[in-house]
Amino acid sequence: MDEENRRVQILSFPEEAIPSELRVQVREIQEQAWPSPPGADVSPDAPVHDPALRPLSMVLVDDGTVLAALEVLSKEIVHAGGRFAAGGLSTVVTRRETRGRGHGRRLVAAAREAMIARKLDLGLYTCDRPLQAFYESAGWRILPGAVLIGGTPQNPFPSDQPGFEKVTMADFFSSVAREAEASFHGSRIALYPGEIDKLW
């Protein structure tokens, strides 16, 4: 293992409890990837996710420097007559100057393990089609033909809307979820995470 990998560690915090020195850096690299519109509140203390989704912030840190970050969001969903504790990835980002070194892959794989540790039944989320291979390399699988319905029942936000080039990634952790896996293939899945994290 090279020196950099020995130094790097993964830290996890409830989003509201992430230390300020890390929070500032996370917001900085999020702004690198997704610049906010003029006038938006980009202060480190501005909320990013809906607290109802129990956001877990995960950061890959090298001697105090955040190299990559993401959030794990979770909620109960109802699908094909069953109830499942579901989790998803949100705001996955790597510091621009350290991309291509496997930091994002390492963190995304760790997030999958964190979902298992939280006793979630399954993980599912969408990603841009060109990123499918990246997520597969971190242990996730494409969910063939599946569409996530985000937003709310009154104001749905489907992942197959015009202009979106999304694929749905997933993994099934519990025995209950594995038994129901076939019902998720080729289906429209009512995620409904709300108006803040429309497709988490």
N, C-alpha and C positions, 0 to 999 in steps of 0.2 A: 504494500500500500504506500502511495507516495505521501510526502509530507503534508500537502494540502488536505488530502482526505483524512489524515490523522487529526488535523486541527478542527475540521469542520464538524459541527454538531447540529442536531435538530432539536428545537425547543417548541413547546406547545403551551398556549395560554387561551383561556376564554377571551374573546376579542376585546372585551372591556378591561381586561386585566393585563394586556401586553405592556411591558415596560415602555416608558415614553421614548427612550433612546432607540428602541427597536421600531416603535410605531412611526416615528419620524422617517426612518429609512424605508419602511414598507410603503408609506404614502409616496415617498420620493420615487421609488421604482415603479409604483403603479402609475404615477403621472408620466414617467418615461414611456410606458406602454400604451396608456390610454389618457392622453391629455384632457383635462376637464375644460368645459366651455368657459369663456370669459365670465368672470363674476361668480363662478361656483366656489363653494367653501371647500378649500383643499387643506385646511388646517388638520394637523394630525389627530385632533380630538373630534373631528366631524365624523358622525356615524357612517359606516359603509354598508352594513348589513342589517336586516331586520332582527332584533333581539329574539323574536319568537322562534327563529330558526337555529337558536343555540350556536352561534358561530364560534368555531374553534380555530384560532390563528396558529398556523405552523410556519416556522421560519428556519431556514438553513443559514447558520451563522458561522463565520470564520473570524475568530478573535474580535468579536463585537461588530463585525460588518455583515449586514444581511445580504446574502447572495441570491436567495430565492424565497418566495413567500406564497402562501395560499390560505384559503379558508375552507374548512369543512362545515357545511350547513346540513341540518337534518330536520325531518318532520315525519309524521305518520301520513302514509298515503293509503288510499283504498283502490284496489285493482282486482277485477274479475272476482268480486265477492270476498276478497281477503284484505286484511289490514297488515301493513308492513311498516317497520321502522326503516326509513330510507335516508341515505345521506348522499351528498353530492359535493363536487369540487367547485370552487368559485375563485375568481381573481388569481389564477395561477400565473406567476410572473417571475422572471429571472433578471437580475441586474444586467443591463445591456453589455457592459464591458467584461462580464464573466460568462456569457452564453457559450454553448458548445462544449462545456466541460462535464456535463452529466448532472449538474446541480438540480435542475428542474426535475429530471427523471427520478433522482434519488428522493426528492421531497414528495413527488406524486406517489411513488411506491410506498413511502412511509404513511401518507394519508390513507391509503387503502388499509394498511395495518391498523391505523388509528380507528377507522370505522369498525373493523372487526373487534377491536378492544372495547369499543363503546357498545357492543352487542347489537349493532344495526343488522337488519335482515339483508339489506342489499345496498349497493351504491349505484347511482345512475346520474348522468349529467350529459350535456351536449358539448361538443367541441367543433371548431371549424374543420371541415373535411381534410385539409392538408395536415392537420395535427393528429389524425387517427393513429398513424404508425408510432408517433411519440408516446401516446398514452398506452398503446399496446405493449410497447417496450418496457413500461412500468407495471405491467401485470393486469391491465384492464382489457376488456373485450368489447368489440362492437356488438350492439344489440340490433340484429338485422330488422330493417323495416320499421323500427319503433320511432314514434314521435312523442316528445314530451309536450304537454299542454301546461304552459306556465301562466303567470298572471293570477287571475281570480276567476271563479265561475262566471261572474258578471262581466269580466273584461279579460277573456282568455288571450294568451300570448303563445301560440303554437310554434314549435321549432321548425315546422315545414312551411312557414309563411313565405310569400314571395320575397326574393332577395336574400334569403338565408341559405347558406351552404353548410348545414350542420349535420353531424351524425351523432347518434346516441351511443354512449359508452356505458358499460355496466359490469357489475360482478355480483354474484349471489352468494351470500355468506352463510345464512342459517339454513337448516334443513327445510324449514317451511318455505323459504324463498326458493331454494333449489327445486323443490317439488312443483312450485308454481312457475318456474322459469319459462316454460313453453308458452304460457299465457301472455307473457310480455313481448314475445317476438311478433313483429308485424302489427303491433297494437298502438293505440293512442292512449298514453298514460297520463292520467289526471294528477299532475304534480302540484299545481296551484300554490306556489310559495309566496304569493302576494305581489304587491305593486312595487316594492323596493328591489327585491331579488327576483326579477320576473322569470328567469330561467336558471337561476343560480348557476 
